[in-house]
Amino acid sequence: MNRIIKTTVLAAVALGLFAGPSLASRAAADACAAKLPANSQMIYAATVADVAPGVDLKDVVRSKTRSLVISGKLSRGDAEPAAEAAGACLKQVL
């Protein structure tokens, strides 16, 4: 029984080590986003859940930003600079 507990604890520690950089990256990205203007924060919030390794970040940001413009939450003129600023923070998630 003692061996099972040790194995379980070691597995949990190993998982924590692998999850650590990802969580740290998300924390850094969230801190970056907190300093953004409101429009960029809106794009960041709409996009961050879809950011993962292997995902084309530009496509995700473009798609989410387009949806915000179409829904009237973001003006077309503000979209590009806001998306670029949000993208800088979103890169930290990866």
Steps between C-alpha positions, in 0.01 A plus 500: 500500500785735581640450150168597341490823700857585402423432134187713517686788663782482245249499216324805645831685537598414144169627368545819701841556348365466148199720573714766667640669190158507339342658806788744531462597136128558543563704815753716315260541208216597735726756671593641161134519396407684818712792377331514157237753390139383529462393134815290515387345828171407335681323215735329744208374710316372193808322368710366788300178550568400138877553516696176514820359353454428132218752455560780250482798735445753221202306368342468845548869580373602157190283532413617851565864412283472190218356713529792742482749212202326341317493833557874540714468813809635324531756222672402180752782539600392849522130416849472352699690764302335779558155352873563464529605863295201617710269281818612673360378832341188351842387370605457862240226547692281257 
